[in-house]
Amino acid sequence: MSAGTSLTARVVAGHSRLFVVETAGGDRFTCLTASRNLRPVCGDEVRLEQGGQDTVITEVLPRRSLFSKADARGRPAPIAANRSEERR
């Protein structure tokens, strides 16, 4: 990815604001979210921007599905997104 470019990727791992994302071509990047308001979860499709050495998540694209659990206060806490149910 060259400087100043934008592309989409899928979140494959994350902790706090640090995420590992994978592009459709199989390239992996470690990146931060551009703001504290962005809260991607594993499986989310995200838009990336690269400026110099830094790659940041600038947008979480619309989710097709969302798996959540209840937090300590009973509110939904997202766990994973865009999962499809497969039967084997």
DOPADO-231376 format. One line per field, with one value per residue (C-alpha): x, y, z; residue in one letter. Coordinates in steps of 0.25 Angstrom, whole numbers, padded with zeros to 4 digits, always signed. Layout:
REM residues N
X <- (X_...)
Y <- (Y_...)
Z <- (Z_...)
residu <- (A_...)
REM end
This chain:
REM residues 88
X <- (+0000_+0006_+0006_-0008_-0016_-0029_-0033_-0042_-0038_-0044_-0041_-0035_-0030_-0031_-0028_-0032_-0029_-0019_-0023_-0018_-0025_-0024_-0027_-0033_-0019_-0014_-0006_-0006_-0005_-0004_-0012_-0019_-0032_-0033_-0042_-0046_-0061_-0057_-0060_-0057_-0058_-0052_-0059_-0062_-0059_-0051_-0045_-0030_-0022_-0007_+0001_+0016_+0019_+0006_-0007_-0020_-0034_-0043_-0056_-0064_-0072_-0087_-0088_-0096_-0098_-0093_-0091_-0091_-0091_-0096_-0086_-0086_-0097_-0106_-0103_-0099_-0084_-0080_-0071_-0071_-0077_-0080_-0081_-0089_-0095_-0089_-0095_-0085)
Y <- (+0000_+0013_+0026_+0033_+0021_+0016_+0001_-0009_-0020_-0030_-0029_-0042_-0039_-0027_-0022_-0008_+0001_-0008_-0017_-0027_-0026_-0034_-0029_-0038_-0040_-0046_-0034_-0032_-0019_-0015_-0002_+0007_+0014_+0028_+0032_+0026_+0026_+0015_+0001_-0010_-0024_-0037_-0039_-0025_-0019_-0006_+0005_+0007_+0020_+0020_+0032_+0030_+0018_+0018_+0011_+0015_+0010_+0022_+0015_+0002_-0002_-0006_-0019_-0031_-0038_-0036_-0045_-0039_-0043_-0035_-0027_-0025_-0015_-0024_-0016_-0022_-0023_-0027_-0039_-0042_-0037_-0042_-0056_-0065_-0078_-0090_-0104_-0116)
Z <- (+0000_-0004_+0004_+0004_-0001_+0004_+0004_+0011_+0020_+0030_+0045_+0049_+0064_+0073_+0087_+0092_+0080_+0073_+0062_+0052_+0039_+0026_+0012_+0001_-0005_+0009_+0013_+0028_+0036_+0050_+0052_+0062_+0060_+0056_+0067_+0081_+0075_+0065_+0071_+0061_+0065_+0059_+0046_+0043_+0029_+0031_+0023_+0024_+0022_+0021_+0024_+0024_+0034_+0040_+0036_+0043_+0043_+0038_+0037_+0041_+0029_+0031_+0038_+0032_+0045_+0060_+0071_+0085_+0100_+0112_+0119_+0135_+0134_+0124_+0112_+0099_+0097_+0082_+0081_+0066_+0053_+0039_+0042_+0033_+0039_+0031_+0032_+0030)
residu <- (M_S_A_G_T_S_L_T_A_R_V_V_A_G_H_S_R_L_F_V_V_E_T_A_G_G_D_R_F_T_C_L_T_A_S_R_N_L_R_P_V_C_G_D_E_V_R_L_E_Q_G_G_Q_D_T_V_I_T_E_V_L_P_R_R_S_L_F_S_K_A_D_A_R_G_R_P_A_P_I_A_A_N_R_S_E_E_R_R)
REM end
